């Protein structure tokens, strides 16, 4: 993987010439002197953002390509060369994987946040991480504009742009898929392919999958295309992070995950004694184990922030293991009433995160409170990963609120059973009064 903040600068062309579409061709000196400014494009190397790069140059912008490595399977060196060949003024590649895990995924683990009861928010977490890096480059290069390839119907446009505006208030954002002159010109993939061929943009040599995919170290999401019909089943061979649970090993992996302040600090495979303790390696190992056993697949219809329902299929192997383990150690160590409040915060946090408000004051407040709640969430959880499921086996903690003597049926401990009678009678007062009123208001039968 490329080192963090790696930059390649396009070689200067001969006077009166510029690199465009992979070929040198004469440029109008007046056009060159009238540049509209510099734009930092969130670039992937794919067909869409490659066409956007060339289109932005056609509109008179100087383009800096920004590639963020958040764990996706990408040939960054090839993407860098491609961007330069298409006329990018500079190309920045940043390895954000460690930052993504420690500063975005770990707060999610602490929160137990799930959007609409099922979605683990993998894409929602990655977008502010990428946009933060993009803004940093824009400020560094004194670029007035940033741009991205998100569509005009989805959540990602909101997530990218809210982060950019929060961290760089004076920035101007170019969103091609919201501009009529762009989306009326490119009505579909065929139009993009024709444009690419006309401008010397390398086109994919293999057929595109009939769905769209977004990947990072936390998950892969699949949507659009044949998946837009919510009745269609996920095709065989679509999943890339996880094996089919039915074809997974017949022997489970038993793991022990150690937490401190609600964050995993070590994982040990109780079978082969493999251990991982650095954040990035730990998370990658859990992805490996979860993927091997087919853990973390979901198929849902969710409510986009922009107001429409969409069908998404996700696989989140390591995140699913950590979610189950953290819920267990938290319940073991956290006061009941504190946990009730924290669960309400987690619900709000999931909505803030999904809707793109990571850098809002309310989201910062929610994260601060959630982090405060994790001060005593420490200990070890033993679990089994098998056939698409995570089974909790046991747990231990130096900060547990579990008192075996107090709860035991064999030891009385510091508890007098006689007190339970008064407790029950006090609790019953409200019920008695409610039903007394109900009886008084109910007409008596003759």
C-alpha positions in Angstrom: 0.0 0.0 0.0 1.2 3.5 -0.7 2.6 5.6 2.2 0.5 8.3 3.7 0.4 11.6 1.7 2.2 10.3 -1.3 2.0 12.9 -4.1 2.9 12.6 -7.8 3.0 15.8 -9.9 2.4 15.7 -13.6 5.5 16.6 -15.6 5.1 20.1 -17.1 4.2 20.0 -20.8 5.9 22.0 -23.5 4.9 25.7 -23.7 1.5 26.1 -25.3 0.6 22.4 -24.7 -1.1 20.6 -21.9 -1.7 17.0 -21.0 -5.3 16.1 -21.6 -7.0 12.7 -22.2 -3.7 10.9 -22.3 -2.4 12.9 -25.3 -0.6 16.2 -25.8 -2.5 18.6 -27.9 -2.3 22.4 -28.5 -4.1 24.6 -26.1 -5.3 28.1 -26.5 -3.0 30.4 -24.5 -6.1 32.6 -23.6 -7.9 29.5 -22.2 -4.9 28.6 -20.1 -4.6 32.1 -18.7 -8.3 32.1 -17.8 -8.3 29.0 -15.5 -11.4 29.0 -13.3 -9.3 27.8 -10.4 -8.0 24.6 -8.8 -10.3 21.7 -7.8 -9.4 18.7 -5.6 -11.4 15.7 -7.0 -12.1 12.7 -4.9 -10.8 10.2 -7.4 -11.1 6.4 -7.5 -9.6 5.6 -10.9 -12.9 4.2 -12.1 -14.9 5.2 -15.2 -17.0 7.9 -13.5 -14.4 9.9 -11.8 -12.0 9.6 -14.7 -14.6 11.1 -17.0 -15.3 13.8 -14.4 -11.6 14.6 -14.2 -11.4 15.2 -18.0 -14.8 17.0 -18.0 -13.6 19.4 -15.2 -10.5 20.2 -17.3 -12.8 20.9 -20.3 -14.7 23.4 -18.1 -11.4 25.2 -17.4 -10.3 23.9 -14.0 -7.0 22.7 -12.9 -7.5 19.3 -11.3 -5.7 17.7 -8.4 -6.7 14.0 -7.9 -7.1 12.8 -4.3 -7.2 9.0 -3.6 -7.9 7.9 0.0 -6.9 4.3 0.9 -9.6 3.3 3.5 -9.0 -0.4 2.9 -10.6 -0.9 -0.5 -9.0 -3.4 -3.0 -7.5 -0.8 -5.4 -4.4 -0.6 -7.6 -3.4 2.8 -6.3 -0.2 3.0 -8.5 -2.2 2.3 -11.6 -4.9 4.9 -10.6 -2.1 7.5 -10.0 -0.6 6.9 -13.4 -4.1 7.1 -15.0 -4.9 10.4 -13.3 -1.6 11.9 -14.5 -2.2 10.7 -18.0 -5.6 12.3 -18.0 -4.1 15.7 -17.1 -4.3 15.9 -13.3 -2.0 18.6 -12.1 -1.1 16.6 -9.0 -2.1 13.3 -7.5 -2.2 12.7 -3.8 -2.6 9.2 -2.3 -3.2 8.9 1.4 -3.2 5.7 3.5 -6.0 6.5 6.0 -6.6 2.9 7.1 -5.1 3.3 10.6 -6.8 6.7 11.1 -10.1 5.2 9.8 -10.0 2.4 12.4 -8.9 4.4 15.4 -10.8 7.7 14.9 -14.0 6.5 13.2 -14.5 2.7 13.7 -13.5 2.6 17.3 -16.0 5.4 18.4 -18.6 3.3 16.5 -17.7 0.2 18.5 -18.0 2.2 21.7 -21.5 3.4 20.7 -23.1 0.1 19.5 -24.8 2.4 16.9 -27.0 0.6 14.3 -29.1 2.6 11.8 -32.7 1.4 11.7 -31.9 -1.7 13.7 -29.7 -3.4 11.1 -27.2 -1.3 9.3 -23.7 -1.0 10.8 -22.9 2.2 9.1 -19.7 1.2 7.2 -20.0 3.7 4.3 -21.3 6.4 6.7 -18.1 6.2 8.7 -15.8 6.3 5.8 -17.2 9.4 4.0 -16.2 12.0 6.7 -12.8 10.3 7.0 -12.2 10.7 3.2 -13.6 14.2 3.0 -11.4 15.3 5.9 -8.4 14.2 4.0 -9.6 15.8 0.8 -10.2 19.2 2.6 -6.7 19.0 4.1 -5.2 18.7 0.6 -7.5 21.5 -0.7 -6.2 23.8 2.0 -2.6 22.8 1.5 -2.8 23.4 -2.2 -4.9 26.6 -1.9 -7.6 25.0 -4.0 -10.9 27.0 -4.1 -13.0 24.0 -5.2 -13.5 20.3 -4.3 -15.5 17.8 -6.3 -16.7 14.2 -6.0 -18.5 11.6 -8.1 -21.5 10.9 -5.8 -24.9 10.8 -7.4 -27.7 13.4 -6.9 -30.0 10.8 -5.3 -27.9 9.3 -2.6 -26.6 9.9 0.9 -22.9 10.3 0.0 -23.2 13.7 -1.6 -24.6 14.9 1.7 -21.9 13.3 3.8 -19.0 14.5 1.6 -20.3 18.1 1.4 -21.3 18.6 5.0 -17.9 17.6 6.1 -16.2 19.9 3.5 -18.4 22.8 4.5 -17.8 22.2 8.2 -14.0 22.0 7.9 -13.5 24.5 5.0 -16.5 26.9 5.1 -15.3 29.1 2.2 -14.9 26.1 -0.2 -17.0 25.8 -3.4 -18.2 22.3 -4.3 -18.7 21.0 -7.8 -21.1 18.1 -7.9 -21.3 17.0 -11.5 -24.2 14.6 -11.1 -26.3 17.5 -9.9 -25.5 19.8 -12.8 -27.9 19.6 -15.8 -25.1 20.2 -18.3 -23.4 17.0 -17.0 -26.3 14.6 -16.2 -28.1 15.5 -19.4 -25.0 14.7 -21.3 -24.3 11.4 -19.5 -27.6 9.6 -19.2 -26.0 6.2 -18.6 -22.9 4.1 -18.7 -22.9 4.0 -22.5 -22.6 7.8 -22.7 -19.6 7.6 -20.2 -18.0 4.9 -22.3 -18.4 6.9 -25.5 -16.9 10.0 -23.9 -14.0 8.0 -22.5 -13.2 6.5 -25.9 -13.4 10.0 -27.5 -11.0 11.5 -24.9 -8.5 8.7 -24.6 -9.7 7.5 -21.2 -8.9 3.8 -20.7 -12.2 1.9 -20.3 -12.8 -1.3 -18.4 -11.9 -4.4 -20.3 -14.2 -6.7 -18.2 -17.9 -6.3 -18.1 -19.2 -4.3 -15.2 -21.2 -6.1 -12.6 -24.9 -5.4 -12.8 -24.8 -3.6 -9.4 -22.7 -0.9 -7.8 -20.3 -1.6 -5.0 -18.5 0.5 -2.3 -15.7 -1.0 -0.2 -13.6 -0.1 2.7 -11.9 -2.0 5.5 -15.1 -2.1 7.5 -17.5 -3.4 4.9 -18.7 -3.7 1.3 -22.0 -2.4 0.2 -23.9 -3.5 -2.9 -26.9 -1.7 -4.5 -28.4 -0.5 -7.7 -28.8 -2.4 -11.0 -30.5 -5.7 -10.6 -30.6 -5.2 -6.8 -33.0 -2.2 -7.2 -35.9 -4.8 -7.4 -36.1 -5.6 -3.7 -37.5 -9.1 -4.5 -34.4 -10.1 -6.5 -32.1 -12.3 -4.4 -28.4 -11.5 -4.2 -26.6 -13.4 -7.0 -24.3 -16.2 -6.3 -20.7 -15.0 -6.3 -21.5 -11.4 -5.5 -20.1 -11.3 -2.0 -16.4 -10.5 -1.7 -15.6 -10.3 2.0 -17.4 -13.3 3.2 -18.0 -16.9 2.2 -21.4 -18.5 2.0 -22.2 -19.6 5.6 -23.4 -22.9 4.2 -19.9 -23.5 2.7 -17.9 -22.2 5.7 -15.8 -24.5 7.8 -17.4 -27.1 10.0 -15.1 -26.2 12.9 -15.6 -22.8 14.7 -12.9 -20.3 15.6 -12.9 -19.4 19.3 -11.6 -15.9 20.1 -10.9 -13.8 23.1 -11.2 -10.1 22.7 -9.9 -7.7 25.3 -11.4 -4.3 25.8 -10.2 -1.1 27.6 -12.4 2.0 27.7 -14.8 0.2 25.4 -12.1 -0.2 22.6 -10.6 -3.5 21.6 -6.9 -3.7 22.4 -6.1 -7.4 21.8 -7.6 -10.4 20.1 -6.4 -14.0 20.7 -7.4 -17.1 18.8 -7.8 -19.6 21.5 -7.1 -22.4 19.0 -3.9 -21.6 17.2 -2.9 -18.8 19.7 -2.7 -16.1 17.0 -2.7 -12.6 18.6 -3.2 -9.1 17.2 -3.0 -5.9 19.3 -2.4 -3.0 16.9 -5.7 -1.4 15.9 -5.4 -2.0 12.1 -4.0 -5.5 12.4 -6.6 -6.5 15.0 -9.5 -5.3 12.8 -8.1 -6.9 9.7 -7.7 -10.2 11.5 -11.4 -10.1 12.7 -12.4 -9.4 9.1 -10.4 -12.5 8.1 -12.0 -14.7 10.7 -15.5 -13.3 10.2 -15.2 -13.6 6.4 -14.0 -17.2 6.7 -17.2 -18.1 8.6 -19.6 -16.0 6.6 -20.4 -13.5 9.4 -22.0 -10.1 8.8 -24.2 -10.4 5.8 -27.5 -8.4 5.7 -30.0 -7.5 3.0 -32.2 -4.5 3.9 -34.4 -1.7 2.7 -33.4 1.5 4.4 -34.6 5.1 4.5 -32.1 7.5 2.9 -31.8 10.9 4.5 -32.8 12.6 1.2 -36.3 11.0 1.5 -36.5 7.8 -0.5 -36.2 4.1 0.4 -33.3 2.1 -1.1 -32.3 -1.5 -1.0 -28.8 -2.3 0.2 -26.8 -5.5 0.8 -23.9 -5.3 3.2 -21.2 -7.5 4.6 -19.4 -6.4 7.7 -17.5 -9.4 9.2 -15.1 -7.9 11.7 -17.5 -5.2 12.7 -20.2 -7.8 13.5 -17.9 -9.7 15.8 -16.8 -6.5 17.6 -20.4 -5.4 18.0 -21.5 -8.6 19.6 -18.4 -8.7 21.9 -18.7 -5.0 22.9 -22.5 -5.3 23.7 -21.6 -8.2 26.1 -18.7 -6.5 27.9 -20.7 -3.3 28.2 -23.7 -5.0 29.8 -21.3 -6.7 32.2 -19.6 -3.5 33.4 -22.1 -0.6 33.0 -24.7 0.7 35.4 -28.2 -0.1 34.2 -29.5 3.5 34.2 -26.3 4.9 32.6 -26.7 2.3 29.9 -30.3 3.3 29.2 -29.2 6.9 28.5 -26.2 5.6 26.5 -28.6 3.5 24.3 -30.6 6.7 23.5 -27.4 8.5 22.6 -26.4 5.6 20.4 -29.7 5.9 18.5 -29.1 9.6 17.9 -25.5 9.0 17.0 -26.5 6.4 14.3 -28.8 9.0 12.7 -26.2 11.8 12.9 -23.7 9.5 11.3 -25.9 8.1 8.6 -27.1 11.6 7.7 -23.6 13.1 7.3 -23.4 15.2 10.5 -20.1 13.7 11.9 -18.6 17.2 12.2 -21.7 18.8 13.8 -21.7 20.0 17.4 -24.4 17.6 18.4 -22.5 14.6 17.0 -19.3 15.8 18.8 -21.4 16.0 22.0 -22.8 12.5 21.5 -19.4 11.0 20.9 -18.0 12.8 24.0 -20.8 11.4 26.2 -20.5 7.9 24.7 -16.8 8.0 25.3 -17.4 9.1 28.9 -19.7 6.1 29.4 -16.9 3.7 28.4 -14.5 4.6 31.3 -15.2 1.3 33.1 -16.0 -0.9 30.0 -12.9 -3.2 30.3 -12.3 -6.9 30.3 -12.3 -10.0 28.1 -15.0 -11.7 26.1 -14.7 -15.2 24.8 -16.8 -16.1 21.7 -17.2 -18.6 18.9 -17.5 -17.7 15.2 -19.3 -20.3 13.3 -21.6 -20.7 10.2 -22.5 -17.0 9.9 -23.0 -16.5 13.6 -21.2 -15.1 16.7 -21.8 -17.0 19.9 -20.8 -15.5 23.3 -19.1 -18.1 25.5 -18.0 -16.2 28.6 -16.6 -12.9 29.9 -14.4 -11.5 32.7 -13.7 -8.0 33.9 -11.9 -6.2 36.8 -14.6 -3.5 36.6 -17.6 -5.8 36.5 -20.8 -4.9 38.4 -21.7 -8.5 38.5 -21.7 -9.8 42.1 -21.8 -13.6 42.2 -22.5 -13.7 46.0 -25.3 -11.2 45.7 -27.0 -13.0 42.8 -26.4 -16.6 43.8 -29.3 -18.8 44.7 -26.9 -20.7 47.1 -25.6 -17.7 49.0 -27.7 -15.1 50.7 -25.0 -12.4 50.5 -25.7 -8.8 51.5 -29.4 -9.1 50.7 -32.5 -9.7 52.8 -35.3 -11.4 50.8 -37.9 -9.9 53.1 -37.1 -6.5 51.5 -38.5 -7.8 48.2 -42.0 -7.8 49.5 -42.0 -4.1 50.3 -40.4 -3.3 47.0 -43.1 -5.2 45.1 -45.9 -3.5 47.1 -44.5 -0.1 46.3 -44.3 -1.0 42.6 -47.8 -2.2 42.7 -49.3 1.0 44.0 -49.4 2.6 40.5 -51.0 -0.5 39.0 -53.6 -0.7 41.7 -54.6 2.9 41.2 -54.7 2.6 37.4 -57.0 -0.4 37.5 -59.2 1.2 40.3 -59.8 4.1 37.9 -60.5 1.8 35.0 -63.0 -0.2 37.0 -64.8 3.0 38.1 -65.1 4.2 34.5 -66.3 0.9 33.1 -70.2 0.7 33.0 -71.5 -2.0 35.1 -73.5 -4.6 33.3 -77.2 -5.0 34.4 
